[in-house]
């Protein structure tokens, strides 16, 4: 005697060895002996065991599902009862087996209700299920067609329109993603390489920008609708001739300086900061934009501003116009001792916007040490401010003329070509401006702290710089506290601090009280977002460095050893690791051969050629704090 039974969702056959009321010992068709529950047996038969399943499967393939469903009725039924309806009065074991196998293999048509029992699906449910199957077939056919196009290095229009999303923030449920993923696997190419192969990435900067915008500006970089700012007209005039110092590309001019003679022989320095918060109400549309963007994004060739152009234009410290300003006046003795501070909210007339490229040839270390007699705007003020800046640097404990000077890199991009120029860090211009800004940020931070008004501070005690709402020392700068306050057109931290300082000066309730949850949230978001923006700037600068190699045809370059396998490429803001370097000392110069560049993947590979010499290495960013 043989049996046909169901086990773990599969149909099997076996030869009965022994039998009780509850169970059987069976030798399967593969020669394995198993114990079965009687409840699992669907039918017994005497026909040959070896061919039974194959013949039953063949017979099941011939059954008409739609007809079975029609004759099944709406009530539960046993498979053998339906077999009688379909085959006739006395179906054979093979016909019975074929029937139950067909019923079990069509869950859309028949719901399983127990051992050998089923119920026909309602008509509406069956229609919906069949429509779903048909839809999946059509979708799969579309996916297959797109895959073939991609394999042939053609980019379907439907995928082209979503390509950047597929590369940066894919929705894995879309047909476009499934097709692109399948094509990527079929071609053995990573998604971004496949996109390049099919012509979907004509510009690497555009590709990188698309990823950045999806991460940080998912709604786009436009500002939308907002109530415009109002420029205050009732501010007292400062009565000073102020000047700013910035590079030629700067449009958000946040700070300006003035120097006045006092009757007691002292000088009064004015540190004048653009005051957009005077024309923007708390909680307004523009402030919401500030708290959403948190900072201007800078990268070679362009920028994404924190504030709309009309707001920047209204409050930037442009030459030849009176500008709303928050001013810190500092009284300084001839010995460069500070003897007094004064805050003012006022209108400052900007006499000149001095630019680095025109000022630096006239005002630099050589001309300061050996005055050639050449005159230039604000020469007297600049020379005195430089001497005062040196005194402030000494006061902070950061003056070290023997320390190697670092460099800054300027990127200029035009029509796909890049120019990378070096500028020594710590030039007289840099020192003058930075010391005045450090002075203002330190002093305003002190005033906020003593008044118990929270602000956004940069602090450093050991290691990494962090942000806090209370004044804490910044050992890297050598100051007891440091509250970013001098760039309110470009940074939300400075915007918030300006609001707090203005309220302190006016004796009003500050926008943010001590322990305000909104302040902590803004600080956290600003810190994370600012780091993200800087990371994007680094990525774009790295790309343009790679572009520079190909543009200039550079195949060999020198580098300076930092530590282990880490080197700094000379003349570029680029660090890289070179596996297999010989034993080197910090500052050793080496020659490197360019082996491979992949601009899209932002990869460059060098080979060590040999040692050149040794230079006094500039401090690393970690050492500078």
BELHUTA-V209522 format. One record per residue. N is the residue number from 0. PHI is phi in radians with two decimals (999 if undefined). OMEGA is omega in degrees with one decimal (NA if undefined). D_FIRST is the distance of its C-alpha to the first C-alpha in Angstrom with 1 decimal. Layout:
# BELHUTA-V209522
((N	PHI	OMEGA	D_FIRST) (N	PHI	OMEGA	D_FIRST))
This chain:
# BELHUTA-V209522
((0	999	177.4	0.0) (1	-1.99	179.6	3.8) (2	-2.26	174.3	6.9) (3	-2.00	-172.2	10.5) (4	-2.41	179.2	13.1) (5	-1.97	180.0	16.9) (6	-2.53	178.8	18.8) (7	0.93	176.6	22.6) (8	1.42	179.6	22.9) (9	-2.04	177.1	20.5) (10	-1.72	-176.3	17.2) (11	-2.41	176.5	14.5) (12	-2.26	178.1	10.9) (13	-2.84	178.9	8.8) (14	-1.79	-175.3	6.1) (15	-1.28	176.1	5.7) (16	-1.70	177.0	8.5) (17	-2.60	-172.0	10.0) (18	-2.62	171.8	10.5) (19	-2.19	179.6	13.8) (20	-1.14	-174.3	15.4) (21	-1.82	-173.0	16.6) (22	-2.62	179.2	14.5) (23	-2.39	167.0	11.4) (24	-1.78	-172.6	11.7) (25	-2.29	168.9	10.0) (26	-1.66	-177.9	11.0) (27	-1.27	-179.3	12.3) (28	-1.16	178.5	13.0) (29	-1.71	175.2	16.4) (30	1.55	179.8	15.4) (31	-1.68	179.1	16.4) (32	-1.61	-179.1	14.8) (33	-2.35	176.0	15.3) (34	-1.86	-178.7	15.3) (35	-2.03	167.8	14.5) (36	-1.39	-179.8	16.0) (37	-1.01	-177.3	14.1) (38	-1.15	-178.9	16.8) (39	-1.46	-176.9	15.8) (40	-1.40	-179.2	12.5) (41	-1.66	177.4	13.5) (42	-2.85	177.2	10.6) (43	-1.98	-179.8	7.0) (44	-2.67	-177.9	6.4) (45	-2.04	179.2	5.6) (46	-1.15	-174.8	8.8) (47	-0.94	-176.2	9.9) (48	-1.26	-169.7	9.5) (49	-1.06	-173.9	13.2) (50	-1.75	-171.9	14.9) (51	-1.06	-176.4	13.1) (52	-1.12	-179.5	15.5) (53	-1.10	179.6	18.5) (54	-1.16	178.6	18.1) (55	-1.13	177.5	17.6) (56	-1.09	178.7	20.7) (57	-1.10	179.3	22.6) (58	-1.21	179.8	21.9) (59	-1.10	-179.5	22.9) (60	-1.13	-178.0	26.2) (61	-1.56	-177.0	27.1) (62	-1.22	179.0	27.0) (63	-1.65	-176.7	30.4) (64	-1.06	-177.4	30.8) (65	-1.05	179.3	34.1) (66	-1.17	177.6	32.7) (67	-1.01	-178.5	29.7) (68	-1.12	-178.6	32.3) (69	-1.13	-176.2	34.6) (70	-1.49	-175.0	32.1) (71	-1.26	-177.6	30.7) (72	1.38	-175.8	33.8) (73	-1.81	-178.5	35.3) (74	-1.69	174.5	33.0) (75	-1.11	-178.9	29.9) (76	-2.61	171.9	26.7) (77	-1.53	-176.4	22.9) (78	-1.05	-177.2	21.4) (79	-1.24	176.8	19.5) (80	-1.19	177.6	22.9) (81	-1.19	178.0	24.6) (82	-1.05	177.8	22.0) (83	-1.08	179.6	23.0) (84	-1.11	-174.3	26.6) (85	-1.47	-172.8	26.1) (86	-1.65	-174.2	23.8) (87	2.15	-168.6	24.5) (88	-1.05	-174.1	23.2) (89	-2.38	179.5	19.5) (90	-1.18	178.6	18.3) (91	-1.37	175.4	15.3) (92	-0.95	178.5	12.6) (93	-1.11	179.2	14.8) (94	-1.15	176.9	17.8) (95	-1.10	-180.0	16.6) (96	-1.09	179.5	15.8) (97	-1.08	-179.2	19.2) (98	-1.13	-177.3	20.9) (99	-1.17	177.6	20.1) (100	-1.14	178.6	20.8) (101	-1.15	179.6	24.1) (102	-1.06	-177.3	25.1) (103	-1.21	-176.9	24.6) (104	-1.52	-177.5	26.5) (105	-2.19	-176.2	29.5) (106	-1.14	175.5	31.0) (107	-1.26	-178.5	34.3) (108	-1.52	-172.3	32.9) (109	-2.34	177.2	30.4) (110	-1.61	179.5	30.7) (111	-1.36	-176.1	27.6) (112	-2.07	-178.5	27.9) (113	2.75	179.9	24.7) (114	-1.04	176.6	20.9) (115	1.20	-177.7	20.4) (116	-1.99	-175.9	23.9) (117	-2.49	173.0	26.8) (118	-2.48	-179.8	30.5) (119	-1.17	177.9	32.4) (120	-1.15	175.1	35.4) (121	-1.03	-174.4	38.8) (122	-1.02	-178.2	40.7) (123	-1.13	179.1	43.4) (124	-1.14	179.6	41.1) (125	-1.14	179.2	39.1) (126	-1.05	179.9	42.3) (127	-1.12	-179.6	43.6) (128	-1.14	179.6	40.5) (129	-1.15	177.3	40.5) (130	-1.11	177.5	44.3) (131	-1.11	178.2	43.7) (132	-1.11	179.9	41.3) (133	-1.12	178.1	43.8) (134	-1.12	179.6	46.5) (135	-1.10	177.9	44.7) (136	-1.13	179.1	44.2) (137	-1.12	179.8	47.9) (138	-1.11	180.0	48.8) (139	-1.14	176.7	46.7) (140	-1.10	178.1	48.3) (141	-1.16	177.7	51.7) (142	-1.03	-178.5	50.9) (143	-1.08	179.6	49.7) (144	-1.15	178.3	52.9) (145	-1.11	179.8	55.1) (146	-1.05	179.9	53.3) (147	-1.10	177.2	54.1) (148	-1.11	-179.4	57.7) (149	-1.15	177.8	58.1) (150	-1.12	177.2	56.6) (151	-1.50	179.0	59.2) (152	1.13	172.5	61.8) (153	-2.03	-176.5	62.5) (154	-1.85	178.4	62.8) (155	-1.05	-178.2	61.5) (156	-1.02	-178.1	64.0) (157	-1.10	179.2	61.6) (158	-1.43	178.5	61.0) (159	-1.00	-176.3	64.7) (160	-1.19	-178.0	65.7) (161	-2.05	-169.8	63.4) (162	-1.04	-177.8	63.6) (163	-1.12	175.8	65.7) (164	-1.14	179.6	63.4) (165	-1.12	-178.3	60.4) (166	-1.43	-172.0	62.2) (167	-1.83	-177.2	63.7) (168	-2.43	-172.8	61.8) (169	-1.25	168.6	58.6) (170	-1.71	-171.4	56.4) (171	-1.24	179.4	53.0) (172	-1.57	-176.4	51.6) (173	-1.43	177.2	53.8) (174	-1.11	-178.4	52.8) (175	-1.09	178.5	55.8) (176	-1.13	-177.8	54.8) (177	-1.07	178.9	51.2) (178	-1.19	-178.0	52.7) (179	-1.16	178.1	55.3) (180	-1.13	179.4	52.9) (181	-1.12	178.8	50.5) (182	-1.15	177.6	53.4) (183	-1.06	179.2	54.7) (184	-1.20	-177.9	51.5) (185	-1.18	-178.7	51.2) (186	-1.56	-177.1	54.7) (187	1.29	-179.7	54.7) (188	-1.84	172.1	57.9) (189	-1.06	-176.3	58.6) (190	-0.88	-177.1	59.2) (191	-1.20	178.2	63.0) (192	-1.26	175.8	63.1) (193	-1.10	178.7	61.1) (194	-1.05	178.0	63.5) (195	-1.18	-178.1	66.4) (196	-1.08	-176.6	64.8) (197	-1.60	175.4	64.4) (198	1.40	-178.1	68.0) (199	-1.54	-179.0	67.2) (200	-2.23	179.5	69.6) (201	-1.24	-176.7	73.0) (202	-2.40	178.3	74.8) (203	-1.14	176.9	73.7) (204	-1.00	178.8	76.2) (205	-1.15	177.2	74.7) (206	-1.12	179.4	71.2) (207	-1.16	179.3	72.3) (208	-1.14	179.1	74.2) (209	-1.06	178.6	71.2) (210	-1.13	179.6	69.2) (211	-1.13	-179.2	72.1) (212	-1.13	178.9	72.7) (213	-1.13	180.0	69.1) (214	-1.39	-171.1	69.2) (215	-1.85	-179.7	72.7) (216	-2.33	-175.3	73.7) (217	-1.08	178.4	70.5) (218	-1.69	-180.0	72.7) (219	1.71	-176.8	75.0) (220	-1.64	175.5	78.4) (221	-1.24	-176.0	80.5) (222	-1.69	-177.8	82.3) (223	1.21	-179.2	81.7) (224	-1.55	178.4	84.2) (225	-2.75	174.1	86.4) (226	-1.28	-176.9	89.7) (227	-1.16	176.7	92.3) (228	-1.33	175.8	94.2) (229	-2.03	-179.6	97.8) (230	-1.53	-179.1	100.4) (231	-1.12	-177.2	102.9) (232	-2.03	-174.2	106.5) (233	-1.87	-178.6	108.4) (234	-1.45	177.3	107.9) (235	-1.17	179.8	111.1) (236	-1.33	-177.6	112.1) (237	-1.26	-179.8	111.7) (238	1.26	177.9	114.8) (239	-2.19	174.5	113.5) (240	-1.72	-175.8	112.8) (241	-1.72	177.8	109.2) (242	-2.43	176.2	107.2) (243	-1.89	177.1	103.6) (244	-2.34	-178.6	102.2) (245	-2.58	173.9	98.9) (246	-1.34	-171.2	97.4) (247	-1.14	-174.7	98.0) (248	-1.52	-175.7	94.5) (249	-1.24	174.7	94.8) (250	-1.96	178.0	94.9) (251	-1.63	-176.4	94.0) (252	-1.50	-173.9	97.2) (253	-1.53	-167.7	96.8) (254	-2.34	175.7	99.7) (255	-2.52	-176.7	103.4) (256	-2.26	172.3	106.3) (257	-2.55	176.9	110.0) (258	-2.33	-179.3	112.8) (259	-2.20	175.7	116.0) (260	-1.50	176.5	119.2) (261	-1.83	-175.7	120.2) (262	-1.16	-179.8	123.8) (263	-1.50	179.4	123.2) (264	1.61	177.5	122.3) (265	-1.43	174.3	118.6) (266	-2.03	177.4	116.1) (267	-2.07	177.4	113.5) (268	-1.58	171.8	110.1) (269	-1.86	174.1	108.2) (270	-1.86	-170.2	104.4) (271	-1.86	-176.4	103.5) (272	-2.02	176.3	99.9) (273	-0.91	-172.5	98.7) (274	-2.15	179.0	97.9) (275	-1.15	-178.5	95.3) (276	-1.18	178.2	94.4) (277	-1.25	-178.1	97.8) (278	-1.99	-178.0	96.7) (279	-2.25	-178.3	93.1) (280	-1.28	173.6	92.3) (281	-1.02	179.3	89.7) (282	1.37	-178.3	86.3) (283	-1.29	179.1	87.4) (284	-1.00	-176.6	85.4) (285	-1.19	179.1	87.0) (286	-1.15	175.3	86.3) (287	-1.08	175.9	82.7) (288	-1.11	178.5	82.6) (289	-1.03	-176.4	84.2) (290	-1.32	175.4	81.6) (291	-1.50	-176.5	78.8) (292	-1.49	172.5	80.0) (293	1.31	178.8	81.7) (294	-2.93	167.0	83.4) (295	-1.31	178.1	84.5) (296	-1.77	178.6	82.2) (297	-1.92	173.9	84.1) (298	-2.79	-174.9	82.8) (299	-0.95	174.5	84.5) (300	1.62	-176.3	85.8) (301	-2.93	175.2	85.2) (302	-2.77	173.6	84.6) (303	-2.06	-172.2	83.0) (304	-1.35	176.3	85.6) (305	-1.25	-176.7	85.0) (306	-1.96	175.3	87.5) (307	-1.04	-176.3	88.1) (308	-1.02	-177.0	90.9) (309	-1.22	177.1	93.3) (310	-1.26	176.7	93.0) (311	-1.04	-178.0	93.6) (312	-1.08	-177.9	96.5) (313	-1.26	-171.6	98.0) (314	-2.10	176.7	98.0) (315	-1.13	-175.3	98.0) (316	-1.48	-178.0	101.3) (317	-1.39	178.0	102.7) (318	-1.06	172.2	106.1) (319	1.50	179.1	108.9) (320	-2.46	173.2	107.6) (321	-1.32	-174.8	107.6) (322	-2.22	173.0	104.2) (323	-1.05	-175.0	102.9) (324	-2.56	167.0	102.5) (325	-1.79	-173.0	101.7) (326	-1.99	170.1	104.4) (327	-1.97	177.3	104.8) (328	-1.75	-176.1	108.4) (329	-2.13	177.1	109.1) (330	-1.57	-172.9	112.7) (331	-2.25	178.2	113.3) (332	-1.38	177.0	116.4) (333	-1.05	177.8	118.0) (334	-1.56	178.9	116.2) (335	1.15	174.6	112.9) (336	-1.65	178.5	112.4) (337	-1.47	-177.6	110.7) (338	-2.08	178.6	112.8) (339	-3.08	176.5	111.2) (340	-2.20	174.6	108.4) (341	-2.57	176.2	108.5) (342	-1.76	174.4	105.8) (343	-2.49	169.3	106.6) (344	-1.89	-166.3	104.8) (345	-2.71	174.3	106.9) (346	-1.84	-175.4	107.4) (347	-1.97	175.9	107.9) (348	-1.44	-179.6	109.6) (349	-1.57	-176.2	107.8) (350	-1.36	-176.8	110.5) (351	-2.79	168.3	108.3) (352	-1.82	179.0	104.7) (353	-1.33	-177.9	105.2) (354	-2.04	-175.9	102.5) (355	-0.94	-170.8	101.5) (356	-1.18	177.0	102.1) (357	-1.69	-177.2	105.7) (358	-1.46	-172.1	106.6) (359	-1.09	176.1	105.1) (360	-1.09	-178.6	107.4) (361	-1.75	-175.1	110.3) (362	-2.16	-178.0	109.0) (363	-2.63	-176.1	107.3) (364	-1.04	-177.8	107.9) (365	-1.19	-177.5	110.5) (366	-1.24	177.1	112.6) (367	-1.23	-178.8	112.5) (368	-1.29	-177.1	113.8) (369	-2.27	-174.7	116.2) (370	-1.02	-178.7	117.3) (371	-1.40	179.9	118.3) (372	1.46	178.8	120.2) (373	-1.37	-179.9	117.8) (374	-1.65	176.1	117.5) (375	-2.74	-174.9	114.3) (376	-1.01	175.1	113.3) (377	1.05	-178.0	113.3) (378	-1.04	-177.0	114.3) (379	-1.07	-179.5	116.2) (380	-1.14	-178.1	113.4) (381	-1.15	-180.0	110.7) (382	-1.11	179.7	112.6) (383	-1.18	179.0	113.3) (384	-1.08	178.0	109.7) (385	-1.15	178.3	108.5) (386	-1.09	177.6	110.7) (387	-1.15	179.0	109.5) (388	-1.10	177.1	105.9) (389	-1.09	178.1	106.5) (390	-1.10	178.9	108.0) (391	-1.17	178.4	104.9) (392	-1.11	176.5	102.7) (393	-1.14	179.7	104.7) (394	-1.04	179.7	104.6) (395	-1.38	-179.4	100.8) (396	1.36	-176.4	100.9) (397	-2.03	-178.6	99.2) (398	-1.48	178.6	102.2) (399	-2.61	-176.6	101.7) (400	-1.15	-179.7	103.6) (401	-1.54	-177.5	102.2) (402	-1.26	178.7	98.6) (403	-1.03	-179.3	97.1) (404	-1.41	172.6	96.7) (405	-1.39	179.5	93.3) (406	-2.31	169.7	92.9) (407	-1.91	-177.6	91.4) (408	-2.07	176.4	89.9) (409	-1.87	178.7	90.7) (410	-1.86	172.4	88.4) (411	-2.16	-177.0	89.7) (412	-2.05	178.6	87.3) (413	-2.56	177.5	88.6) (414	0.91	175.5	86.7) (415	1.41	178.0	83.9) (416	-1.93	-175.7	86.3) (417	-2.09	171.6	86.8) (418	-2.10	-178.6	89.9) (419	-2.05	-178.6	89.5) (420	-2.08	-179.2	92.8) (421	-1.74	175.8	93.6) (422	-2.46	-177.1	95.9) (423	-1.09	176.3	97.1) (424	-1.34	178.7	95.9) (425	1.49	174.7	98.8) (426	-1.14	178.7	101.4) (427	-0.93	178.1	104.4) (428	-1.09	-178.9	102.9) (429	-1.04	-177.0	99.6) (430	-1.11	-178.4	101.3) (431	-1.05	-176.4	103.6) (432	-1.16	-175.5	101.0) (433	-1.13	-179.8	98.4) (434	-1.17	177.7	100.9) (435	-1.17	179.2	102.1) (436	-1.24	176.5	98.6) (437	-1.08	179.0	97.7) (438	-1.04	-178.7	100.9) (439	-1.17	-178.9	100.0) (440	-1.15	177.2	96.4) (441	-1.21	-175.9	97.5) (442	-1.22	179.0	100.3) (443	-1.14	174.7	98.4) (444	-1.11	177.4	95.5) (445	-1.10	-178.0	98.1) (446	-1.10	177.6	99.5) (447	-1.09	-178.3	96.1) (448	-1.09	-178.8	95.2) (449	-1.18	179.1	98.5) (450	-1.51	-178.8	98.2) (451	1.28	179.3	94.7) (452	-1.72	-177.1	93.4) (453	-1.24	176.4	90.0) (454	-2.56	177.4	89.6) (455	-1.85	-175.2	87.3) (456	-1.89	167.4	88.4) (457	-1.77	-177.1	87.4) (458	-2.31	175.9	87.3) (459	-2.63	175.5	86.8) (460	-1.86	175.9	87.2) (461	-2.44	174.4	84.9) (462	1.33	-168.3	83.0) (463	-1.20	174.1	81.5) (464	-1.29	179.2	83.5) (465	-2.34	-179.9	82.1) (466	-1.95	-178.2	83.1) (467	-2.62	178.7	84.3) (468	-1.68	178.8	86.1) (469	-2.13	-179.1	88.8) (470	-1.17	175.8	91.4) (471	-2.47	-177.0	90.4) (472	-1.12	171.7	91.9) (473	-2.09	-173.2	91.0) (474	-1.20	178.5	91.9) (475	-1.10	177.9	91.1) (476	-1.68	-179.5	94.0) (477	1.29	-179.4	96.1) (478	-2.21	-178.7	96.5) (479	-1.26	175.5	95.9) (480	-2.84	-176.3	93.9) (481	-2.65	-178.7	92.9) (482	-1.94	179.0	92.0) (483	-1.00	-175.4	91.2) (484	-2.46	-168.3	93.7) (485	-1.84	178.6	95.3) (486	-2.36	-175.5	92.8) (487	-1.25	175.9	92.0) (488	-1.40	-171.1	91.6) (489	-2.16	-175.8	88.8) (490	-2.38	-179.6	87.0) (491	-1.19	178.1	85.8) (492	-1.05	179.6	86.7) (493	-1.20	176.8	90.3) (494	-1.07	180.0	90.1) (495	-1.06	-178.6	89.0) (496	-1.12	177.4	91.7) (497	-1.13	175.4	94.4) (498	-0.97	-177.2	93.5) (499	-1.16	-179.4	93.9) (500	-1.15	179.3	97.1) (501	-1.06	178.9	98.6) (502	-1.12	178.1	97.8) (503	-1.13	-179.2	99.4) (504	-1.13	-177.1	102.6) (505	-1.46	-179.0	102.9) (506	1.23	-179.1	102.2) (507	-1.76	176.4	99.2) (508	-1.19	-178.2	95.8) (509	-1.19	178.6	93.5) (510	-1.09	-179.1	90.5) (511	-2.09	178.7	88.3) (512	-1.58	178.6	89.0) (513	-1.07	179.7	88.1) (514	1.43	-179.1	84.4) (515	-1.12	-179.0	83.6) (516	-1.09	179.8	79.9) (517	-1.11	178.7	80.6) (518	-1.09	179.4	82.8) (519	-1.11	179.7	80.1) (520	-1.13	178.7	77.6) (521	-1.12	179.7	80.1) (522	-1.07	179.8	80.9) (523	-1.09	-178.0	77.2) (524	-1.16	179.8	76.5) (525	-1.09	-177.8	79.7) (526	-1.04	-178.1	79.0) (527	-1.19	-176.9	75.4) (528	-1.21	179.6	76.5) (529	-1.05	177.1	79.6) (530	-1.12	178.8	77.6) (531	-1.12	178.8	75.1) (532	-1.11	178.5	78.0) (533	-1.12	177.5	79.6) (534	-1.09	177.6	76.2) (535	-1.16	177.5	76.2) (536	-1.04	178.1	79.8) (537	-1.06	-179.1	78.9) (538	-1.11	-179.9	76.0) (539	-1.19	177.1	78.2) (540	-1.13	177.7	81.0) (541	-1.09	177.7	78.5) (542	-1.02	-176.0	77.4) (543	-1.20	172.1	81.1) (544	-1.15	177.3	81.7) (545	-1.10	178.7	79.0) (546	-1.08	-178.7	80.5) (547	-1.08	179.6	83.9) (548	-0.99	179.9	82.7) (549	-1.21	-179.1	81.7) (550	-1.08	-177.1	84.6) (551	-1.60	-179.8	87.1) (552	1.15	-177.1	85.4) (553	-1.46	178.6	85.3) (554	-1.96	178.6	83.4) (555	-2.52	-175.7	84.9) (556	-2.64	177.0	86.2) (557	-1.72	179.3	87.4) (558	-2.52	-179.9	85.8) (559	-1.98	-177.6	86.9) (560	-1.26	177.4	84.8) (561	-1.81	176.3	83.9) (562	-2.91	177.6	81.5) (563	0.83	-179.7	78.7) (564	-1.80	-177.6	77.2) (565	-1.66	178.9	78.7) (566	-2.31	174.9	81.6) (567	-1.94	179.5	83.6) (568	-1.22	-177.7	84.4) (569	-1.20	177.0	88.1) (570	1.47	180.0	89.5) (571	-2.39	176.1	86.2) (572	-1.42	-174.4	84.6) (573	-2.41	170.8	81.5) (574	-2.01	179.1	79.9) (575	-2.68	178.6	77.1) (576	-1.83	-179.2	75.4) (577	-2.05	179.9	75.9) (578	-1.08	174.0	73.4) (579	1.40	177.4	74.9) (580	-1.18	173.4	78.5) (581	-1.28	177.9	80.8) (582	-1.14	-178.2	82.7) (583	-2.33	174.4	84.9) (584	-1.74	175.9	87.3) (585	-1.01	-179.2	87.4) (586	1.68	176.6	89.7) (587	-1.12	176.2	89.2) (588	-1.69	-178.4	89.2) (589	-2.31	174.8	86.7) (590	-1.77	-179.8	86.0) (591	-2.22	174.8	82.6) (592	-1.76	177.8	81.3) (593	-1.35	-178.5	79.2) (594	-1.70	-173.9	75.9) (595	-2.68	174.5	73.8) (596	-2.31	171.9	74.3) (597	-2.17	-175.6	71.7) (598	-1.12	-177.5	73.5) (599	-1.15	179.3	70.5) (600	-1.55	179.9	68.7) (601	1.00	-177.3	72.1) (602	-2.04	172.9	71.7) (603	-2.47	-178.0	74.3) (604	-2.17	-179.9	74.0) (605	-2.04	171.3	77.0) (606	-2.18	178.7	77.7) (607	-1.16	-179.9	80.3) (608	-1.81	-179.4	83.2) (609	3.04	-179.4	85.8) (610	-1.56	-179.2	88.1) (611	-1.80	-177.0	91.3) (612	-3.13	-178.7	93.2) (613	-2.46	174.3	93.4) (614	-2.23	173.9	94.4) (615	-1.32	-172.6	94.9) (616	-1.21	175.3	91.6) (617	-1.24	-179.4	91.8) (618	-1.08	175.7	90.2) (619	-1.32	178.6	86.5) (620	-1.08	-179.7	85.4) (621	-1.14	-179.2	84.1) (622	-1.21	179.2	87.4) (623	-1.30	-178.1	89.3) (624	1.28	NA	87.3))
